[in-house]
Amino acid sequence: MELFWHRRDLRLTDNVGLAAAADRGAVAGVFVFDDDVLAHASDVRVRRLLDGLAALRDDYRDRGGDLLVARGDPATVLPELADALDADRVVWNRDYSGLARERDAEVRRALDEAGIEREAHHDAVLHTPDSIRTNAGDPYSVYTYYWRKWTDREKDPPAPTPEAGDLVDADALAAAVESDDGALADGGAATDPVAVGDLPAPDDVGFAEPDADVGPAGTEAARERLDAFLDAAVFSYDAERDYPAREATSRMSAFLKYGEIGVREAYEATEEAMAAAEERVASGNGAAGEGGDAEDEDGPVAAVEEYQQQLAWREFYTQVLYHNPEVVAENYKEYEEEIEWRDDPEEIAAWKRGETGYPIVDAGMRQLREEAFMHNRVRMIVASFLTKDLLADWRHGYEHFRERLADHDTANDNGGWQWAASTGTDAQPYFRIFNPMTQGERYDPEAEYITEYVPELRGLDADLIHGWHELSPTQRANAAPGYPAPIVDHSERREDALAMYKRARGEDPEE
Ligand SMILES: Cc1cc2nc3c(=O)[nH]c(=O)nc-3n(C[C@H](O)[C@H](O)[C@H](O)COP(=O)(O)OP(=O)(O)OC[C@H]3O[C@@H](n4cnc5c(N)ncnc54)[C@H](O)[C@@H]3O)c2cc1C
């Protein structure tokens, strides 16, 4: 038998490493709660992880198997467990982030020392971070060029799902863990007890139950969501995706982050949607499908391609982080001088609370607090506001998102923040500064999204909400006494931000 180590691939379907192990004989899956990883976790992500693990365990149980759950250093747990189970090999899928790569190197060493075979597979992305490079052989730092190669490359089909007979059955697992004088079940030499199917509560691993609702988890929920999206909304994705009230995006980010759906499966499903879109165009029916609100600007084919582009952004940022692990803490783009961020603690705290007096910003920050999620357009707006209106270091925002987002992914989150702060690979130019009022007016014209999350503004005319910064104190007090006045003046801060970036670029801020 072989041991499969689940990490960011909480699924049985389209799982390259698991399929390879199952192809050779019986396989048992294990998840290890690693304290080094938990040190970087948050209440929200632990809850989301536990939900994903519960779904994975149920998927094992449905096929007669179960999930082994251990806690400790994987470099200690895995050799011990492989030995106790008499496993021929330990198999996993590669994780490309810096911390994971260090951890995996230690696990490799430990297994080698114990004389246990090991095997790592590519699974998390369609094209590995090393495989798409410029003609000169360098990693890409400009998305458009990366995308052209990414979209032209052949994609692997989904990996086969193990059948019931491919899995070590639950009774055999329990017997193996109990054997060896119960050493594993009681806690081995250096590990906490190994359990069959027993998941800890957040409290057991040092976290609290979050206030936010982290949403559905698991492969079945991921498939349902993707199918529903690809049946209808995808055909108008291009035209609708920027409007947060319309729920026109796929909400796949947390499923992809925890690997509850495979990228090959997701991509194949988009190709089926592409074929349907082409058929619509060929039959002269280019309009959006049922459930889509508007006909897409460039037709359904372009809309599906726009969606595939987002999957490619995910892979683009994965390779940026892989080749530049330092971006987690440093600007990707060098400036001549350090950017002199203002970093006012009270302003940053108001931003986190969603009390800046800029309705679209506050709605986004409150959506984050309530749902552990924020719409992409609004992520861009709140990130621009933090860096270019509050002149606060993007790292404050990244830290806050890291704590609060259920879909937090180091590569995407970092890429998004550095884009907004004009410090990243393919970033927004420093002089492009979102006006939060016009962004709100354009993308939430009826203020539906805003009033969903900012109850103080409910019942007010959208014009009043979008003109909040222009109202007098008396008008504001009459309209919505509980909602704050803008904490900064956007026009003034815009000028301050331009001067801040020019200084960092070694340019004259007066020009
Ligand atoms: C400041 C900032 C922080 C962000 N932090 C994260 C994060 O921690 N995790 C995360 O997955 N995304 C992050 N994003 C990207 C994007 O906002 C989310 O992926 C998207 O909002 C998730 O919603 P969805 O699944 O409905 O997206 P859809 O529009 O349906 O897109 C489908 C999938 O494509 C990927 N994707 C979409 N947009 C991007 C993008 N710009 N960069 C990389 N991948 C993308 C995601 O996996 C997403 O699930 C961030 C963006 C910004 C501006």
PDBQT file of the ligand as one rigid body, heavy atoms in Angstrom, charges set to zero:
ROOT
HETATM    1  C1  LIG A 601      -6.009  43.025  -3.341  1.00  0.00    +0.000 C 
HETATM    2  C2  LIG A 601      -6.443  41.697  -3.916  1.00  0.00    +0.000 A 
HETATM    3  C3  LIG A 601      -6.289  40.533  -3.165  1.00  0.00    +0.000 A 
HETATM    4  C4  LIG A 601      -6.657  39.288  -3.702  1.00  0.00    +0.000 A 
HETATM    5  N1  LIG A 601      -6.482  38.162  -2.939  1.00  0.00    +0.000 NA
HETATM    6  C5  LIG A 601      -6.804  36.950  -3.457  1.00  0.00    +0.000 A 
HETATM    7  C6  LIG A 601      -6.597  35.767  -2.693  1.00  0.00    +0.000 A 
HETATM    8  O1  LIG A 601      -6.094  35.789  -1.570  1.00  0.00    +0.000 OA
HETATM    9  N2  LIG A 601      -6.973  34.574  -3.253  1.00  0.00    +0.000 N 
HETATM   10  C7  LIG A 601      -7.523  34.504  -4.502  1.00  0.00    +0.000 A 
HETATM   11  O2  LIG A 601      -7.828  33.397  -4.967  1.00  0.00    +0.000 OA
HETATM   12  N3  LIG A 601      -7.696  35.610  -5.242  1.00  0.00    +0.000 NA
HETATM   13  C8  LIG A 601      -7.364  36.822  -4.760  1.00  0.00    +0.000 A 
HETATM   14  N4  LIG A 601      -7.574  37.940  -5.520  1.00  0.00    +0.000 N 
HETATM   15  C9  LIG A 601      -8.075  37.794  -6.902  1.00  0.00    +0.000 C 
HETATM   16  C10 LIG A 601      -9.607  37.839  -7.065  1.00  0.00    +0.000 C 
HETATM   17  O3  LIG A 601     -10.117  38.959  -6.392  1.00  0.00    +0.000 OA
HETATM   18  C11 LIG A 601     -10.302  36.592  -6.543  1.00  0.00    +0.000 C 
HETATM   19  O4  LIG A 601      -9.696  35.437  -7.064  1.00  0.00    +0.000 OA
HETATM   20  C12 LIG A 601     -11.790  36.592  -6.964  1.00  0.00    +0.000 C 
HETATM   21  O5  LIG A 601     -12.431  37.730  -6.478  1.00  0.00    +0.000 OA
HETATM   22  C13 LIG A 601     -12.465  35.345  -6.437  1.00  0.00    +0.000 C 
HETATM   23  O6  LIG A 601     -13.811  35.339  -6.803  1.00  0.00    +0.000 OA
HETATM   24  P1  LIG A 601     -14.356  34.326  -7.886  1.00  0.00    +0.000 P 
HETATM   25  O7  LIG A 601     -13.889  32.959  -7.558  1.00  0.00    +0.000 OA
HETATM   26  O8  LIG A 601     -15.807  34.561  -7.989  1.00  0.00    +0.000 OA
HETATM   27  O9  LIG A 601     -13.599  34.845  -9.176  1.00  0.00    +0.000 OA
HETATM   28  P2  LIG A 601     -13.874  34.601 -10.735  1.00  0.00    +0.000 P 
HETATM   29  O10 LIG A 601     -13.953  35.937 -11.348  1.00  0.00    +0.000 OA
HETATM   30  O11 LIG A 601     -15.005  33.691 -10.953  1.00  0.00    +0.000 OA
HETATM   31  O12 LIG A 601     -12.502  33.945 -11.229  1.00  0.00    +0.000 OA
HETATM   32  C14 LIG A 601     -12.289  32.533 -11.274  1.00  0.00    +0.000 C 
HETATM   33  C15 LIG A 601     -11.025  32.139 -10.573  1.00  0.00    +0.000 C 
HETATM   34  O13 LIG A 601      -9.900  32.703 -11.222  1.00  0.00    +0.000 OA
HETATM   35  C16 LIG A 601      -8.910  33.069 -10.257  1.00  0.00    +0.000 C 
HETATM   36  N5  LIG A 601      -8.736  34.524 -10.289  1.00  0.00    +0.000 N 
HETATM   37  C17 LIG A 601      -9.662  35.458 -10.595  1.00  0.00    +0.000 A 
HETATM   38  N6  LIG A 601      -9.111  36.696 -10.570  1.00  0.00    +0.000 NA
HETATM   39  C18 LIG A 601      -7.830  36.529 -10.218  1.00  0.00    +0.000 A 
HETATM   40  C19 LIG A 601      -6.739  37.419 -10.030  1.00  0.00    +0.000 A 
HETATM   41  N7  LIG A 601      -6.848  38.728 -10.207  1.00  0.00    +0.000 N 
HETATM   42  N8  LIG A 601      -5.551  36.902  -9.647  1.00  0.00    +0.000 NA
HETATM   43  C20 LIG A 601      -5.399  35.572  -9.490  1.00  0.00    +0.000 A 
HETATM   44  N9  LIG A 601      -6.382  34.673  -9.670  1.00  0.00    +0.000 NA
HETATM   45  C21 LIG A 601      -7.586  35.148 -10.028  1.00  0.00    +0.000 A 
HETATM   46  C22 LIG A 601      -9.442  32.650  -8.908  1.00  0.00    +0.000 C 
HETATM   47  O14 LIG A 601      -8.946  31.366  -8.615  1.00  0.00    +0.000 OA
HETATM   48  C23 LIG A 601     -10.943  32.631  -9.140  1.00  0.00    +0.000 C 
HETATM   49  O15 LIG A 601     -11.617  31.769  -8.279  1.00  0.00    +0.000 OA
HETATM   50  C24 LIG A 601      -7.196  39.210  -5.009  1.00  0.00    +0.000 A 
HETATM   51  C25 LIG A 601      -7.365  40.389  -5.752  1.00  0.00    +0.000 A 
HETATM   52  C26 LIG A 601      -6.994  41.617  -5.209  1.00  0.00    +0.000 A 
HETATM   53  C27 LIG A 601      -7.182  42.860  -6.027  1.00  0.00    +0.000 C 
ENDROOT
TORSDOF 0
